[in-house]
Amino acid sequence: MADSKPLIVRVAVPSPLRRTFDYLVPDNLQSTPPLRGCRVSIPFGKRHVVGLVIDCVDTSAFSIDKLKPIAAVIDQQPLLPESLFKLFIWAANYYQHPIGDALHSTLPVLLRRATPLPAVNHVPHWQPSLLGLGLGPDSLKRSPKQKALMADLLTEAPLRHDDLVTRYSAALLKQLQAKGLIEAVSLQPQPAEEAQLLKEPALNLHASQQIAMDQIECHGFNTWLLDGVTGSGKTEIYLQCIEQILRYGRQALVLIPEISLTPQTEKRFRDRFNVPLVTLHSAMTDKARLDAWAAAQSGAAKIVLGTRSAVFTPLQTPGLIIVDEEHDPSYKQQEGFRYSARDLAVIRAKQENIPVILGSATPSLESLNNCHSGRYQHLRLTTRAGNASQPNWRIVDLKTDVAECGVAQSTLKAIRETLTNKQQVLVFLNRRGFAPTMLCHQCGWVAECKSCDARLTVHRSRGLLMCHHCQYQQRIVPACPNCQSHHLVSAGEGTERSEAFLQGLFPEIPVLRVDRDSTRNKGAMQTVIDTVDSGQPCILIGTQMLAKGHHFANITLVAILDADSGLFSADFRSHERLGQLLIQVAGRSGRGKIAGKVIVQTHQPQHPLLELLITEGYSSYANLLLSQRGLAQLPPFSQLAVIRAESPQARDAEAFLQDARRAAEAIACPSPQLSYLGPLPALMEKRAGRYRYLLQISAGQRGELQQLLATLCAQLEKLKKANSVRWSIDVDPQEL
């Protein structure tokens, strides 16, 4: 009898190598070999690593006696359903990224190790203890919050932990637990009956909402672009579509662009639905992220809310994917595995045969073009919900109006009038810090970053000069290092300076700064939201963090201090980004009963694009940009990829890309349908001590570009200079 063939597994290993590795299944595991999608422990070089099984085969390109055996099988069942596993493979190939690194980088950190997948059988709840049940009515008088929490538990217990922490702090729960008044219990999740699905009834839809809702089909694959003006009620449509999906017994995945949006969005979803919901984002602990991931995979979590990487979260019964603010650049990963979560959401929905809704008040040109070509269904919401009106725009010419700390006198007058009327103001300035530059009045010295082609930003509240690109920081110098003069000037405006200026003018009014510096601490953003929601007069000042999806019903004035920054950029996407940013910021105004106003400060009041955006709106603006892109054959009318290289020596990065261009032209000669540009320095040539160059490849057809890149990748790995530079391929780049 002939010997049976050895069983071989093909394993994806977290490494920069663009290939899989073959391993033998030892005799003691032959009866229960690892399945595709299971993790295995394997020897790799001089260490043991966790790999993911891609396939089980009986032949290898290598001699059997040279193959090492796997050390252990970690999972008995695949971590990922087959449809999602195929998406991983497709994404790694499409974005030309090493398959092992791509697969592992999108898993929770603990799963990249040998940590077992936690069992998801029970949901944490709280209930009164025996001592708590005997609590008298006059107890806890000195702690009204503890008393309110106990009252809820005594009337409604047991209550889910996730629901309680939306109303009370986790610290409050611990205080009552320490007193022995409440206890934690784990209970089997119960399927929600139809009558119990909603905690509060759905809102009545206005006419354009109802028209859009009637068109959305929640069975089978389709891509809906929900194009609604700010405040038009897109979220209510999301909620009502999710309700349909939940009644079908399926799960919903909702992607949002920023962590800062999570608390507000999560609260709205929890207030509506009586089902388990989990969130996934980078600020979570590894353990919390794994638990949420496992709850989604098991089907225990019915709604999954997350940022970019949540697009790879497994669902047991997928029913709907929603991508809110689909235009946002943060959906594109800019380092490592450079995938687009928005685009992968559409690919995943097609593979799962479920609908996907892309929502935005300022849709990307790619999505609008897909509507024009019939690939997406275009749904428009043209009116605001609740009879709210669109804000009125006003231009302030900075050439004629005197400005102090970035705020023009006419803008200041409008702010004062708004506050006098007991209303709220949002001031937008997309520059962190106190000032973008420190210079010497005597000799002209400028504080520059030694590692980047950038100036150091003054952060006066922290006493630091900081680089916003490489995170280098130093103490603010007391004297000029060049001439020792003490006459140092902080030039230009940042959110810190404008905050201090406005607080000095309005000492009785809360001035709340919202940027990456002010919201670093846990709960800082929630404190801002709570203050604004109180309805008291206040001034919000901040960066684009304020532009993304926040609903502030009491803001009636938005002041945009600098509208010029995106008008003259070398990036072909800059005009699109400028229009989106201005419309999104303006959309925070007048979302309540009082009509809103928007003031735009600019040195270019007659710029045709600015005039078009303000007078005719984003739709006309985007259509003009699309026609310009078409004439120039820029995306979305062509396919683009960028090969990036960086090195401590500029010549090494440039030389590598020169070799890359020669290799590419040998594979596919330049033609009207395929063009090469570069090597060229990046828009910021030096960053973090490394010089950055790029080679741009543009093709008429996606397939032609992919075929070229797949062949080129294998050749680039073999170039001698490949080991002296960092290089990567960026397909469908969003930044140059």
Rosetta blueprint (number, residue, H / E / L):
1 M L
2 A L
3 D L
4 S L
5 K L
6 P L
7 L L
8 I E
9 V E
10 R E
11 V E
12 A E
13 V L
14 P L
15 S L
16 P L
17 L L
18 R L
19 R L
20 T L
21 F E
22 D E
23 Y E
24 L E
25 V L
26 P L
27 D H
28 N H
29 L H
30 Q L
31 S L
32 T L
33 P L
34 P L
35 L L
36 R L
37 G L
38 C L
39 R E
40 V E
41 S E
42 I E
43 P E
44 F E
45 G L
46 K L
47 R E
48 H E
49 V E
50 V E
51 G E
52 L E
53 V E
54 I E
55 D E
56 C E
57 V E
58 D L
59 T L
60 S L
61 A L
62 F L
63 S L
64 I H
65 D H
66 K H
67 L L
68 K L
69 P E
70 I L
71 A L
72 A E
73 V E
74 I L
75 D L
76 Q L
77 Q L
78 P L
79 L L
80 L L
81 P L
82 E H
83 S H
84 L H
85 F H
86 K H
87 L H
88 F H
89 I H
90 W H
91 A H
92 A H
93 N H
94 Y H
95 Y L
96 Q L
97 H L
98 P L
99 I H
100 G H
101 D H
102 A H
103 L H
104 H H
105 S H
106 T L
107 L L
108 P L
109 V H
110 L H
111 L H
112 R H
113 R L
114 A L
115 T L
116 P L
117 L L
118 P L
119 A L
120 V L
121 N L
122 H L
123 V E
124 P E
125 H E
126 W E
127 Q E
128 P E
129 S L
130 L H
131 L H
132 G H
133 L H
134 G L
135 L L
136 G L
137 P L
138 D L
139 S L
140 L L
141 K L
142 R L
143 S L
144 P H
145 K H
146 Q H
147 K H
148 A H
149 L H
150 M H
151 A H
152 D H
153 L H
154 L H
155 T H
156 E H
157 A L
158 P L
159 L E
160 R E
161 H H
162 D H
163 D H
164 L H
165 V L
166 T L
167 R L
168 Y L
169 S L
170 A H
171 A H
172 L H
173 L H
174 K H
175 Q H
176 L H
177 Q H
178 A H
179 K L
180 G L
181 L L
182 I E
183 E E
184 A E
185 V E
186 S E
187 L E
188 Q L
189 P L
190 Q L
191 P L
192 A L
193 E L
194 E H
195 A H
196 Q H
197 L L
198 L E
199 K L
200 E L
201 P L
202 A L
203 L L
204 N L
205 L L
206 H L
207 A H
208 S H
209 Q H
210 Q H
211 I H
212 A H
213 M H
214 D H
215 Q H
216 I L
217 E L
218 C L
219 H L
220 G L
221 F L
222 N E
223 T E
224 W E
225 L E
226 L E
227 D E
228 G E
229 V L
230 T L
231 G L
232 S L
233 G L
234 K H
235 T H
236 E H
237 I H
238 Y H
239 L H
240 Q H
241 C H
242 I H
243 E H
244 Q H
245 I H
246 L H
247 R H
248 Y L
249 G L
250 R L
251 Q E
252 A E
253 L E
254 V E
255 L E
256 I L
257 P L
258 E L
259 I H
260 S H
261 L H
262 T H
263 P H
264 Q H
265 T H
266 E H
267 K H
268 R H
269 F H
270 R H
271 D H
272 R H
273 F E
274 N L
275 V L
276 P L
277 L E
278 V E
279 T E
280 L E
281 H L
282 S L
283 A L
284 M L
285 T L
286 D H
287 K H
288 A H
289 R H
290 L H
291 D H
292 A H
293 W H
294 A H
295 A H
296 A H
297 Q H
298 S H
299 G L
300 A L
301 A L
302 K L
303 I E
304 V E
305 L E
306 G E
307 T L
308 R H
309 S H
310 A H
311 V H
312 F H
313 T L
314 P L
315 L L
316 Q L
317 T L
318 P E
319 G E
320 L E
321 I E
322 I E
323 V E
324 D E
325 E L
326 E L
327 H L
328 D L
329 P H
330 S H
331 Y H
332 K E
333 Q L
334 Q L
335 E L
336 G L
337 F L
338 R L
339 Y L
340 S E
341 A H
342 R H
343 D H
344 L H
345 A H
346 V H
347 I H
348 R H
349 A H
350 K H
351 Q H
352 E H
353 N L
354 I L
355 P E
356 V E
357 I E
358 L E
359 G E
360 S E
361 A L
362 T L
363 P L
364 S L
365 L H
366 E H
367 S H
368 L H
369 N H
370 N H
371 C H
372 H H
373 S L
374 G L
375 R L
376 Y L
377 Q E
378 H E
379 L E
380 R E
381 L E
382 T L
383 T L
384 R L
385 A H
386 G H
387 N H
388 A L
389 S L
390 Q L
391 P L
392 N E
393 W E
394 R E
395 I E
396 V E
397 D E
398 L L
399 K L
400 T L
401 D L
402 V L
403 A E
404 E E
405 C L
406 G L
407 V E
408 A E
409 Q H
410 S H
411 T H
412 L H
413 K H
414 A H
415 I H
416 R H
417 E H
418 T H
419 L H
420 T H
421 N L
422 K L
423 Q L
424 Q E
425 V E
426 L E
427 V E
428 F E
429 L L
430 N L
431 R L
432 R L
433 G L
434 F L
435 A E
436 P L
437 T E
438 M E
439 L E
440 C E
441 H L
442 Q L
443 C L
444 G L
445 W L
446 V E
447 A L
448 E E
449 C L
450 K L
451 S L
452 C L
453 D L
454 A L
455 R E
456 L L
457 T E
458 V E
459 H E
460 R H
461 S H
462 R H
463 G L
464 L E
465 L E
466 M E
467 C L
468 H L
469 H L
470 C L
471 Q L
472 Y L
473 Q E
474 Q E
475 R E
476 I L
477 V L
478 P L
479 A L
480 C L
481 P L
482 N L
483 C L
484 Q L
485 S L
486 H L
487 H L
488 L E
489 V E
490 S E
491 A E
492 G L
493 E L
494 G L
495 T H
496 E H
497 R H
498 S H
499 E H
500 A H
501 F H
502 L H
503 Q H
504 G H
505 L H
506 F L
507 P L
508 E L
509 I L
510 P L
511 V E
512 L E
513 R E
514 V E
515 D L
516 R L
517 D L
518 S L
519 T L
520 R L
521 N L
522 K L
523 G L
524 A H
525 M H
526 Q H
527 T H
528 V H
529 I H
530 D H
531 T H
532 V H
533 D H
534 S L
535 G L
536 Q L
537 P L
538 C L
539 I E
540 L E
541 I E
542 G E
543 T L
544 Q H
545 M H
546 L H
547 A H
548 K L
549 G L
550 H L
551 H L
552 F L
553 A L
554 N L
555 I E
556 T E
557 L E
558 V E
559 A E
560 I E
561 L L
562 D L
563 A L
564 D L
565 S L
566 G L
567 L L
568 F L
569 S L
570 A L
571 D L
572 F L
573 R L
574 S H
575 H H
576 E H
577 R H
578 L H
579 G H
580 Q H
581 L H
582 L H
583 I H
584 Q H
585 V H
586 A H
587 G L
588 R L
589 S L
590 G L
591 R L
592 G L
593 K L
594 I L
595 A L
596 G L
597 K E
598 V E
599 I E
600 V E
601 Q E
602 T E
603 H L
604 Q L
605 P L
606 Q L
607 H L
608 P H
609 L H
610 L H
611 E H
612 L H
613 L H
614 I H
615 T H
616 E H
617 G L
618 Y H
619 S H
620 S H
621 Y H
622 A H
623 N H
624 L H
625 L H
626 L H
627 S H
628 Q H
629 R H
630 G H
631 L H
632 A H
633 Q L
634 L L
635 P L
636 P L
637 F L
638 S L
639 Q E
640 L E
641 A E
642 V E
643 I E
644 R E
645 A E
646 E E
647 S E
648 P L
649 Q L
650 A H
651 R H
652 D H
653 A H
654 E H
655 A H
656 F H
657 L H
658 Q H
659 D H
660 A H
661 R H
662 R H
663 A H
664 A H
665 E H
666 A H
667 I H
668 A L
669 C L
670 P L
671 S E
672 P L
673 Q L
674 L E
675 S E
676 Y E
677 L E
678 G E
679 P E
680 L E
681 P E
682 A E
683 L E
684 M E
685 E E
686 K E
687 R E
688 A L
689 G L
690 R E
691 Y E
692 R E
693 Y E
694 L E
695 L E
696 Q E
697 I E
698 S E
699 A E
700 G L
701 Q L
702 R H
703 G H
704 E H
705 L H
706 Q H
707 Q H
708 L H
709 L H
710 A H
711 T H
712 L H
713 C H
714 A H
715 Q H
716 L H
717 E L
718 K L
719 L L
720 K H
721 K H
722 A H
723 N H
724 S L
725 V L
726 R E
727 W E
728 S E
729 I E
730 D E
731 V E
732 D L
733 P L
734 Q L
735 E L
736 L L
